[in-house]
Amino acid sequence: MLGASYLTLRLSTSLPCARWAHGSSTLMATSLRSSSYSSPSSWTDTDDEGVRGTCEDASICKRFAVSIGYWHDPYIQHFVRLSKERKAPEINRGYFARVHGVSQLIKAFLQKTECHCQILNLGAGMDTTFWTLKDEDLLPRKYFEVDFPMIVTRKLHSIKIKPLLSKPIIELRSEDTLQMDGHTLDSKRYAIIGADLRDIPELEEKLKKCNMSTQLPTLLITECVLVYMTPEQSVNLIKWAANSFETAMFINYKQVNMDDRFGQIMIENLRRRQCDLAGVETCKSLELQKERLLSNGWETASAVDMMELYSRLPRSEVSRIESLEFLDEMELLKQLMQHYYCLCWATKGGSELGLNEITY
Ligand SMILES: C[S@@+](CC[C@H](N)C(=O)[O-])C[C@H]1O[C@@H](n2cnc3c(N)ncnc32)[C@H](O)[C@@H]1O
């Protein structure tokens, strides 16, 4: 077992926590926002610069892991450059488990609903799930992505100039459905919308304009997004999601176990670097994560930490990825995985479809 002083040393020297949390500049920017409520009109573009930067960090890490064979994604390279610096093996393994876990839950939902459903990926960044689902003939009736307008503008630019990305959207459209402006694209099966997730009325209005249905079974995904909002802001989103759809599932990937000695050491190290997480209060335990979903409109909730997630990966995949890179500090990987992220999912209605039986 690693001692606390060793951990302090590791955390303050190599700072794996900051790398896992998408870079210290992001965290610093997050800390500048007050945790008390402020109206959407008082949020400035500069306040959110660091949060938007996490999009680049996450997609660069994903692209790096893809480039050395962790998983197959021919699309990510069209959205983000390849990192010049090598990412550490524990980071790559963490991303592999994250992508695998989220993807398994998405596919389970699509299978239960036989793709007669819609997906809302909130804070999607440069996510490529729409394109990979299309390749696997697993598209829902409509796939929506939402992110800050500046991120959407950037993603739209890549879509416009790369035929590999635009072709599937064009192929699927019916004559009258392709509409595009600087930060929205709406087509028959795919929409990307520039909106602030903290402004629920604006979010809802924009989604409805793009024909979001409140009747279809709906999967909402927030992958590493809610921690950048205050607890009040993320609860508003969680409640809105539960109240808006009769049959729904929510997938949330975020930090966990920040309340024990290891978590405290990490938080203190981050604070010493003027880094803070706006939503850290909600990241104390798996139980708290589930409780937050259950007390805000969701009927079932489950959660696993990353170590659990990793241990449930198919053995053949684990052997394959562990042979890609040498990692001598397995104990550190374990500590990191238990303390950084977890995968939670919740359902509402849909017992006739078996949504409540979905498990990772
Ligand atoms: C860490 S990135 C994750 C991106 C993507 N979900 C993934 O896992 O690759 C967080 C994303 O959430 C977006 N985001 C955070 N807060 C947001 C808000 N209030 N409104 C819209 N997007 C937000 C950021 O712009 C960024 O793209």
The ligand as an ORCA input file, in Angstrom:
! r2SCAN-3c Opt
* xyz 0 1
  C     -14.038     17.386    -20.465
  S     -14.889     17.899    -21.897
  C     -15.670     16.369    -22.345
  C     -16.100     16.338    -23.773
  C     -16.781     15.022    -24.176
  N     -17.970     14.795    -23.382
  C     -15.819     13.881    -24.003
  O     -15.908     13.146    -23.029
  O     -14.938     13.747    -24.875
  C     -16.236     18.845    -21.214
  C     -17.132     19.430    -22.276
  O     -18.286     19.996    -21.658
  C     -18.536     21.254    -22.239
  N     -19.271     22.069    -21.261
  C     -18.951     22.270    -19.955
  N     -19.831     23.109    -19.379
  C     -20.739     23.428    -20.345
  C     -21.889     24.275    -20.366
  N     -22.258     24.958    -19.288
  N     -22.566     24.385    -21.513
  C     -22.190     23.714    -22.631
  N     -21.107     22.908    -22.668
  C     -20.388     22.766    -21.533
  C     -17.152     21.812    -22.538
  O     -17.175     22.837    -23.496
  C     -16.438     20.556    -23.045
  O     -16.607     20.361    -24.413
*
